Amino acid sequence: MAELFDQAVFLKFLAAILAIFNPLYNIPIFLSMTKNCTPSERRHVAITVTISVTVIALIAVVLGEEVLAIFGIDVPSFRIAGGIIIFGIGMTMLKAEDRPPGDKAAAADGHERKLNFAIVPLAIPLTIGPGTIAVTIVFSHQLSNGAEIVTLGTAVLIACAIVGLGLLFADQISRLLGETMINVLTRIMAILLVAVAVEMVLTGTFNAVDTHYPGLIKGGG
C-alpha cells in the first residue's frame, strides 16, 4: 500500500486543491442563490454540487494525462499554463473586491435562470474550473498509474467532502464567521494559491528547458 500512497504528494495536493476549491469562498453566493429554496431543496443543491465536483475531479485524475497526450501537449508546457491560470485566480482572490466580475456574472446568470444552477454555475466554474484540472494533471504526472488514483483520488474525496459540508452548513458557518472573517480566510487561501502557481511555473520552465535544451541549465549546452 505504501507504493500506491504517497503521503507527501497527498498533503501537498490536498492543500492546493482545497485552496482552489476554497469552501468558504462560495458560501455567500450559495446562500444568495438558494435564499428562496426550502431546507430540503437547499440540501439537494448542496449534494448535487458536491457530486458534480467530485465526478469531474476524479475524471481529471484518471484521464487528465491521456487528454494531454491526445492533443500532443507535454506536461511541462501544461504546468506553466496551469500555473499562470492559478496565479490569476489567486491574485483575483487577493483583490479587495468581494468577488471577481466573472464569478458575479456567472452567479447572476444562474440566479436569473433559477434552473440547474447547482451544476452551472455553482459546480462549474465557481467551484471547479481550469485551475483545479490543471493542478490535478500536474500532480498526477508525479505518480505511477495506480498511485495517482489512490493518492490523488483520496485527496479529491476529502476535499469534496469538505466542500459539501461547507455548503450543507453554509448558513451556520456564515453566521459564525461573518463576512469579514470569510474574506480574511479567502485571502489566506489566495496566498497559498499564488505560491503553488509560482512553483508550477518555475518547475515547468526548468523542465521545458531541460527537455528541449538538454544540459543547458547545468551549463553543459
Secondary structure, DSSP 4 states (H G I P E B T S, - for coil): -TTT--HHHHHHHHHHHHHHH-TTTTHHHHHHHTTTS-HHHHHHHHHHHHHHHHHHHHHHHHHHHHHHHHTT--HHHHHHHHHHHHHHHHHHHHSSSSS-HHHHHHHHHHHHH-SSTIIIIIIIIIIS-HHHHHHHHHHHTTS-HHHIIIIIHHHHHHHHHHHHHHHHTHHHHHHHHHHHHHHHHHHHHHHHHHHHHHHHHHHHHHHHHHHHSTTTTTT--
